[in-house]
Amino acid sequence: MKNELLKELEARGFLNQSSNIEGLDDALNAGRVAGYWGTDPTGDSLHVGHLASLMLMRWFQKYGHKPILLVGGATGRIGDPSGRDKGRPMLTDEQIDKNCAGLRKSISKFISFGDGDSDAIMVDNYDWMKGYNHMDFLREFGTDFTIPRMLSMESVKRRLENGMTFLEFNYMTFQAVDFLTLYKKYNCILQFCGADQWGNSIMGVELIRKKMGKEAFVLSTALITDSKGEKIGKSAGNAVWVNEDKTSPYDYYQYFRNTPDDLVDKFLKIFTEIPLNEIEKLSKLQGAELNEAKKILAFAATEIAHGKIAAMQAQESADALFGGGGNSDNMPSIEINVPENVGVLDFLVSAGLFVSKSEARRMVEQGGIQIDGKKISDWKVGINVADECIVQKGKKTFLRVVKKK
């Protein structure tokens, strides 16, 4: 590859699969390119699992190209079957509007919007999809998709035995029409996607070729997994959210601070803009010194998502807590009703640290709960909370609990 952007993306581990890497290389070298990435409004915030694609878009913009961010108001009404064993819950119009607003907030943390040549724009596919009635859509696009081709897609094959609905079967046709629409309106020749969206995205390339006689491109990124190798997403229950009302800057910082040793190099390359030569030095650190690389990773990732001040506050709070200072100013907090002499298990569940008393009991029995620095060893005890207290769960989770007046 000759293009500097593609070299950067390859060196940082973003590149997974491309429809035509040589053609894309030539197109990027020829001048500014418009490319898009889309997400459906299934939640009101992006999470860390989305960030490989979003950081890729950030680099795309830094190298002078024009990002188009698509929020799927139309596709969100269908539900993407990719990577799913069952259909997604049907969302109301009010939920979709709320979620779209939350996604715009998430995206704006990473991408610059405006009227300049390389400033990003945001679109909603509901704006053009709502103009089609069923007959119009079938007459315009029905002959461009063959059943054998659609059945060959992994997202379809996986769901056939589980009762894939006709609604979900149409999802890939909507996504293909999105790409065609953006190609016509903005000369958008490139779609970015996660590895699980490859089949849906390729359908758009094929539709553009059929309708326009032109070539467009798809570039996919690898899925981000946790230390167990599981995909990070809200349905898996391990999501770390971008919007601060769902995951505080402190918890966001702590997520990256607690990166497993073998993922530090990968996360530095994907989630930060630290130069590659510096990352190479950090990745060579061993033992206790590797913790310094994790701090640098956590600060840099938090600064991108929440700003420098929030990153500094999160770092200072974490350093004070783990250094024994106990500074709770910037740690996550919750305000709850706390009766006198409340049972410790009820207290821990009410504070949201556990979903059940049995789960809380196991942690107490394992010696993993401290309240104001005192280890709780008996799950049957009652506790009295004055105005507030600091609860430590395990080694790395802290919560300031404030008593409602």
FENFEN-V715811 format. One record per run of one state. SS is the DSSP state (@ for helix, = for strand, . for the rest). FROM is the first residue (numbers start at 1). LEN is the number of residues. Records with the same first field share a line. If there is no record, write none. Layout:
SS->FROM-LEN, FROM-LEN
This chain:
.->1-3, 12-3, 19-2, 31-3, 41-6, 63-3, 73-2, 78-15, 109-4, 114-6, 125-1, 130-4, 145-2, 152-2, 161-5, 170-1, 187-1, 213-4, 222-3, 226-5, 232-2, 237-4, 242-7, 258-3, 272-4, 284-3, 307-1, 323-10, 337-5, 351-6, 366-3, 372-2, 376-6, 384-4, 394-3, 404-2
@->4-8, 21-10, 48-15, 75-3, 93-16, 126-4, 134-11, 147-5, 154-7, 166-4, 171-16, 195-18, 234-3, 249-9, 261-11, 276-8, 287-20, 308-15, 344-7, 357-9
=->15-4, 34-7, 47-1, 66-7, 113-1, 120-5, 188-7, 217-5, 225-1, 231-1, 241-1, 333-4, 342-2, 369-3, 374-2, 382-2, 388-6, 397-7
